[in-house]
Amino acid sequence: MPRSHHTYCVAVAPLSKPPLAPAETFQTARTEELRFHLLLLTAAVLIGALLQVDGPPWLRAIFEAVRLDSLAGLLNLLLAFLASILAHELGHLCAALYLDFTLMGAALGPFQLDVWHSKFIVCFRAGQWTRCSVSAIPRGLDDSWRGRMLTVIAAGPIVSLLCLLASACLALNQTAPVSFWSSCAEVNFFLAILGLVPNSRSAAVRNDAAFFLALWRNAADAQDVLRCHQAIELTLRGLRPGDFPQPLLHELSSFTGRPYTRLIVAQRMVEWAIDSGDISLASAWDEAALSASVHCGPRPANRALAESACFDVLFREDHPSALHKFAKVKFALLFPPSLAERAHAAYLVARKLSEQASGHILRAQYHLPHGDCYYNFERSLLDRLHRIVLS
């Protein structure tokens, strides 16, 4: 039975003008975030100095065992820092898996792990040595959503506290190597204590304390996270964009929150509008996505730029604009693989090298999973691109 898109265009007529985000002082937000971390670092140094002078005897014994006047002492501190951060993130991960979250990806220094339809894709990102994070969203956004989120957020600091107690006991019992366990105790002490200080709402990424308080109070940020998860879950459920629930589309289209949420929502709306046959509406949402992506991290911003350039080729027939955007796209950072291949093909079409684009289209089709209605929409984009190549 042929699909009819006209019903969707009529039913969601109020969405004809997407809510563009107000201008934000992104540079100010970054400056405030840097100031916050510098203040935390200063506070950590002062607290450590005070405790080493006038703290409990057992705590002074642990701190004094941390020696930074030798290479071995520095290596112990570095290994303790890496182990403590890894344990903290594993706390988040184990709680998320236990509470039925979908693992989206993880990062450890320059190594990026992405999960895509039960496939694990590992890549190396040069220059990203300080990252350690886990990305997951809960399956089923029911009434238990907020409680499950609070548990996962709290799991990291709880693990840091347990590591502090365990490493302190090992250090005080003179268990070899004492210097390493003392370093672990010191690092986890600062992770547990200073991690209780929430950072600014204007920060690009909220820390555990700020995130926990926002969800606990059910503040605006909690609604922002919920909307983001709802928009992402539409694709995880495998729905074709034209079949996205209309009430949810209305809620998402009128919601204005943090830049990353606005970007995810705008991307879903672009897909829905394209699949519904309303290209002018899709174009407006594409501009909204680009506007929000400026204030996001490099990966989502890079993807938004590539998607917009593909849109220029597929629906606007504006090759100069597409080439201008593709010149800024880092193809190696694009995920999933089907998007990277589609972007390569669209880039070659824009350069009038269509004969070289067919191979990328075939590889993009190969990467798409079968039996998922959402990726049937992606196949329709590849079919359209293939027709442009043939013409």
URQUI-V949481 format. One record per residue. BURIAL is + if it has 24 or more other C-alpha atoms within 12 Angstrom, else -. Layout:
burial=BURIAL
burial=BURIAL
This chain:
burial=-
burial=-
burial=-
burial=-
burial=-
burial=-
burial=-
burial=+
burial=+
burial=-
burial=-
burial=+
burial=-
burial=-
burial=+
burial=+
burial=-
burial=+
burial=+
burial=+
burial=+
burial=-
burial=-
burial=-
burial=-
burial=-
burial=-
burial=-
burial=-
burial=-
burial=-
burial=-
burial=+
burial=-
burial=-
burial=+
burial=-
burial=-
burial=-
burial=-
burial=-
burial=-
burial=-
burial=+
burial=-
burial=-
burial=-
burial=+
burial=-
burial=-
burial=-
burial=-
burial=-
burial=-
burial=-
burial=-
burial=-
burial=-
burial=+
burial=+
burial=+
burial=+
burial=+
burial=+
burial=+
burial=+
burial=+
burial=-
burial=-
burial=-
burial=-
burial=-
burial=+
burial=-
burial=-
burial=+
burial=+
burial=+
burial=-
burial=+
burial=+
burial=+
burial=+
burial=+
burial=+
burial=+
burial=+
burial=+
burial=+
burial=+
burial=+
burial=+
burial=+
burial=+
burial=+
burial=+
burial=+
burial=-
burial=+
burial=-
burial=+
burial=+
burial=+
burial=+
burial=+
burial=+
burial=+
burial=+
burial=-
burial=-
burial=-
burial=+
burial=+
burial=+
burial=+
burial=-
burial=+
burial=-
burial=-
burial=-
burial=-
burial=-
burial=-
burial=-
burial=-
burial=-
burial=-
burial=-
burial=-
burial=-
burial=-
burial=+
burial=+
burial=+
burial=+
burial=+
burial=+
burial=+
burial=+
burial=-
burial=+
burial=-
burial=-
burial=-
burial=+
burial=+
burial=-
burial=+
burial=+
burial=+
burial=+
burial=+
burial=+
burial=+
burial=+
burial=+
burial=+
burial=+
burial=+
burial=+
burial=+
burial=+
burial=+
burial=+
burial=+
burial=-
burial=+
burial=+
burial=-
burial=+
burial=+
burial=+
burial=-
burial=-
burial=-
burial=-
burial=-
burial=+
burial=+
burial=+
burial=+
burial=+
burial=+
burial=+
burial=+
burial=+
burial=+
burial=+
burial=+
burial=+
burial=+
burial=+
burial=+
burial=+
burial=+
burial=+
burial=+
burial=+
burial=+
burial=+
burial=+
burial=+
burial=+
burial=+
burial=+
burial=+
burial=+
burial=+
burial=+
burial=+
burial=+
burial=+
burial=+
burial=+
burial=+
burial=+
burial=-
burial=-
burial=-
burial=-
burial=+
burial=+
burial=+
burial=+
burial=+
burial=+
burial=+
burial=+
burial=+
burial=+
burial=+
burial=+
burial=+
burial=+
burial=+
burial=+
burial=+
burial=-
burial=+
burial=+
burial=+
burial=+
burial=+
burial=+
burial=+
burial=+
burial=-
burial=+
burial=+
burial=+
burial=+
burial=+
burial=+
burial=+
burial=+
burial=+
burial=+
burial=+
burial=+
burial=+
burial=+
burial=+
burial=+
burial=+
burial=+
burial=+
burial=+
burial=+
burial=+
burial=+
burial=+
burial=+
burial=+
burial=+
burial=+
burial=+
burial=+
burial=+
burial=+
burial=-
burial=+
burial=+
burial=+
burial=+
burial=+
burial=+
burial=+
burial=+
burial=+
burial=+
burial=+
burial=+
burial=+
burial=+
burial=+
burial=+
burial=-
burial=-
burial=+
burial=+
burial=+
burial=+
burial=+
burial=+
burial=+
burial=+
burial=+
burial=+
burial=+
burial=+
burial=+
burial=+
burial=+
burial=+
burial=+
burial=-
burial=-
burial=-
burial=+
burial=-
burial=-
burial=+
burial=+
burial=-
burial=+
burial=+
burial=-
burial=-
burial=+
burial=-
burial=+
burial=-
burial=+
burial=+
burial=+
burial=+
burial=+
burial=+
burial=+
burial=+
burial=+
burial=+
burial=+
burial=+
burial=+
burial=+
burial=+
burial=+
burial=+
burial=+
burial=+
burial=-
burial=-
burial=+
burial=-
burial=-
burial=+
burial=+
burial=-
burial=+
burial=+
burial=-
burial=-
burial=+
burial=+
burial=-
burial=+
burial=+
burial=-
burial=-
burial=-
burial=-
burial=+
burial=+
burial=+
burial=+
burial=+
burial=+
burial=+
burial=+
burial=+
burial=+
burial=-
burial=+
burial=+
burial=+
burial=-
burial=+
burial=+
burial=-
burial=-
